[in-house]
Amino acid sequence: MTASKLGSHVVRILCGNRPVGGGLLLDNEHILTCGYIIDKIDKIKEMQKDKPLDKICIEHMWSHDKKTIAATVLISLYDKGLEDLENDIAIIKLDQRLESVKPIKLILVNGLVGHNFCSYGFPMGHDKGIFTEGKIGWEHNGNRIILENYKNCKIPLQRGFSGCPVWDVSLKGIVGIIAATDEKNSMGTFISAKELTKSLEIKWPKIKDFVCEYTYDEPCSTSFSEEMHEILRPWDDIHNLFRNIDEISKSRMELFNSGAIS
């Protein structure tokens, strides 16, 4: 499994030639991202005294021709006058379908605290994309959930990851999209799939086609989930190794305290 398979579901959103964020390809023509990214592009265009924004540019790095594709904003729930944290969501539709991209499903689930996550985005200096990783924390500001990088993470959460998917290593599926980042503190927040669905289901009912309830007996079955499982299998093996070491150490300590060994 190569990074190109993961990249096949992540796009760069461009203003000029510079990426301003990312987005998640739900299928071969619909992109889920943050509404403030669209608003940001609009403001840049206005500052440059260009024509009002009616098209945005999307770059799919792993398309065969790797060209930019025009797209149209179908819906943005972001309130430009308020820095709307609760509805920082947008759906974009490509003018040209990416026929090789298969539909995916986000996981609807509670109890994500403590799970390992990874994401793939486009921070400055990494226009082709790069991973970040860490732990999922508690809910923050109502519909946001905290993300925190590992202390030794080489690429912390920062600008360029907004709008990109959050992959839950434990559940082996996408659980939301990144909404904000704090590079100084190696933290960020994301909007869960449940909140995304709740916000979009009235104005864009099609979102229901791209989510599924998670059951601990059998996770959502998607080709993307299977591909990501192969990518992250070495990480699972490492986590299991350390877990086994911890269990052995605890057992030896119990035996030592009981006097069975010295």
C-alpha positions in Angstrom: 0.0 0.0 0.0 1.4 3.4 -1.0 0.5 7.0 0.1 -1.0 7.5 -3.4 -4.0 5.4 -2.3 -4.7 7.6 0.7 -4.1 10.7 -1.4 -6.8 9.5 -3.8 -9.4 10.7 -1.3 -7.7 14.0 -0.3 -7.6 17.1 -2.5 -5.8 20.5 -2.3 -8.0 23.6 -2.4 -6.1 26.4 -4.2 -6.0 30.1 -4.3 -3.8 31.0 -7.2 -1.0 28.4 -7.1 -0.9 28.2 -3.3 -2.9 25.7 -1.3 -5.1 27.2 1.4 -6.5 23.9 2.8 -7.7 20.4 2.0 -10.8 18.5 1.4 -12.2 15.0 1.5 -13.5 13.4 -1.7 -16.7 11.7 -0.7 -17.0 10.2 -4.2 -15.8 11.1 -7.7 -17.3 14.6 -7.7 -18.3 15.8 -4.2 -15.8 17.3 -1.7 -16.4 17.9 2.0 -14.4 20.7 3.5 -14.5 23.7 5.9 -16.7 26.7 5.0 -14.1 29.2 6.2 -11.6 28.0 3.6 -14.1 29.1 0.9 -14.6 32.4 2.7 -10.8 32.8 2.9 -10.4 32.4 -0.8 -13.2 34.9 -1.4 -11.5 37.5 0.8 -8.2 37.0 -0.9 -9.8 37.6 -4.3 -11.5 40.7 -3.0 -8.2 42.1 -1.8 -6.6 41.4 -5.2 -9.5 43.3 -6.8 -10.3 40.2 -8.9 -13.8 39.3 -10.1 -16.1 38.0 -7.5 -15.5 34.3 -6.7 -17.7 31.9 -8.7 -15.2 29.1 -9.2 -12.5 27.6 -7.0 -9.6 25.4 -8.0 -9.1 21.9 -6.8 -5.9 19.9 -7.4 -6.0 16.1 -7.1 -2.4 15.2 -6.7 -2.8 11.6 -7.8 -4.8 12.0 -10.9 -3.0 10.7 -14.0 -2.7 14.2 -15.5 -2.4 16.0 -12.1 -4.2 19.1 -13.4 -6.3 21.6 -11.5 -10.0 21.1 -11.8 -12.6 23.8 -11.5 -15.3 23.3 -8.9 -18.5 25.0 -7.7 -19.6 25.5 -4.1 -22.9 23.6 -3.7 -23.4 24.7 -0.1 -21.6 26.5 2.7 -23.1 26.7 6.1 -20.4 29.2 7.3 -21.7 32.6 8.4 -19.2 35.1 7.0 -20.3 37.7 9.5 -19.8 35.6 12.6 -16.7 33.3 12.5 -19.3 30.5 12.8 -17.7 27.6 14.7 -20.8 25.4 14.7 -21.4 25.4 11.0 -17.9 25.6 9.5 -18.8 23.1 6.7 -19.0 23.3 2.9 -19.7 20.9 0.0 -18.0 21.4 -3.3 -18.8 19.8 -6.6 -16.2 19.1 -9.2 -16.9 20.3 -12.8 -15.1 17.2 -14.0 -15.6 13.8 -12.3 -12.6 11.7 -11.1 -13.8 8.4 -12.4 -11.1 6.4 -10.5 -12.3 7.6 -7.1 -14.6 5.2 -5.2 -17.2 6.4 -2.7 -16.3 6.3 1.0 -18.3 6.4 4.3 -17.6 8.3 7.4 -18.1 6.6 10.7 -20.9 7.7 13.1 -19.7 6.8 16.6 -19.4 8.1 20.2 -16.5 7.6 22.6 -13.4 8.6 20.6 -11.4 9.9 23.5 -7.9 8.4 23.7 -8.0 6.9 20.2 -5.0 7.3 18.0 -5.6 9.3 14.8 -3.7 10.3 11.7 -4.5 12.8 8.9 -3.0 13.7 5.6 -2.8 17.4 4.6 -0.8 20.1 2.8 1.2 22.3 5.3 3.6 24.8 3.9 6.6 23.1 2.3 4.7 19.9 1.7 2.6 20.6 -1.4 2.4 16.9 -2.2 0.9 16.1 1.2 2.2 14.6 4.4 1.0 12.7 7.5 0.4 14.0 11.0 -0.6 11.8 14.0 -1.6 11.9 17.6 -4.5 11.3 20.1 -8.1 12.2 20.0 -9.3 14.2 23.1 -12.5 15.6 24.6 -15.3 17.6 23.1 -14.6 21.4 22.9 -16.9 24.3 22.1 -20.0 22.1 21.6 -19.4 20.3 18.3 -15.6 20.3 18.1 -13.3 17.5 19.4 -9.7 18.1 20.4 -6.8 16.6 18.5 -3.3 16.5 20.1 -0.1 15.5 18.4 2.3 13.0 19.9 5.3 14.7 21.5 7.7 13.3 19.0 5.5 14.0 15.9 7.6 15.5 13.2 4.8 17.3 11.4 2.4 19.0 13.9 -1.1 20.1 13.1 -0.9 23.4 11.3 -2.3 25.4 8.5 -2.9 23.2 5.5 -4.6 20.4 7.4 -7.9 22.2 7.7 -10.6 20.3 5.8 -8.7 17.1 5.7 -10.0 13.8 7.1 -9.4 12.4 10.6 -8.6 8.7 10.4 -9.2 6.8 13.6 -6.5 4.1 13.9 -8.5 2.0 16.4 -11.8 2.0 14.4 -10.0 2.0 11.0 -12.2 4.6 9.5 -12.8 8.4 9.0 -14.5 10.0 11.9 -14.6 13.7 10.8 -12.6 16.5 9.2 -10.1 18.9 10.8 -11.6 22.4 11.5 -8.8 24.3 13.2 -5.1 23.9 14.1 -2.7 25.4 16.7 0.8 24.6 15.5 2.4 26.3 18.6 0.8 23.8 20.9 0.6 20.9 18.4 -3.1 20.7 18.7 -6.3 21.1 16.7 -10.0 20.4 16.6 -12.2 18.5 14.3 -15.9 18.2 13.5 -17.2 14.6 14.0 -19.1 12.7 11.3 -22.2 12.9 13.6 -22.0 16.7 13.8 -21.4 17.0 10.0 -24.4 14.8 9.3 -26.6 16.7 11.8 -25.6 20.1 10.2 -26.0 19.0 6.6 -28.9 16.6 6.5 -31.5 19.2 5.9 -29.8 21.4 3.3 -27.8 18.5 1.7 -29.6 15.2 2.5 -27.1 13.3 0.2 -24.6 13.4 3.2 -26.5 10.4 4.5 -25.1 8.3 1.6 -21.6 8.9 2.9 -22.0 7.9 6.6 -22.6 4.7 8.5 -23.1 3.6 12.1 -20.2 1.9 13.6 -20.7 -1.4 15.4 -17.9 -2.9 17.4 -18.7 -6.3 15.9 -18.2 -5.2 12.3 -16.9 -1.8 11.2 -18.0 0.0 8.0 -16.8 -2.0 5.1 -15.3 0.2 2.4 -12.4 -0.2 0.1 -10.8 2.9 1.6 -11.0 1.4 5.1 -9.3 -1.7 3.9 -6.6 0.3 2.2 -6.0 2.5 5.2 -5.9 -0.6 7.4 -2.9 -1.9 5.3 -1.2 1.5 5.6 -1.6 1.6 9.4 -1.0 -2.1 10.1 2.7 -1.4 11.2 1.4 1.2 13.7 -1.0 -1.3 15.1 1.7 -3.9 15.4 3.9 -1.4 17.3 1.1 -0.4 19.7 0.4 -4.1 20.3 4.1 -4.8 21.0 4.3 -2.1 23.7 1.0 -3.2 25.1 2.4 -6.7 25.5 5.5 -5.4 27.1 3.5 -3.4 29.6 1.4 -6.5 30.5 4.6 -8.6 31.0 6.1 -5.8 33.2 3.0 -5.6 35.3 2.9 -9.4 35.7 6.5 -9.5 36.8 5.9 -6.7 39.3 3.0 -8.5 40.8 5.1 -11.6 41.2 7.9 -9.6 42.7 5.6 -7.9 45.2 4.2 -11.3 46.2 7.7 -12.7 46.8 7.3 -15.3 44.1 10.4 -13.9 42.4 13.3 -11.8 43.5 
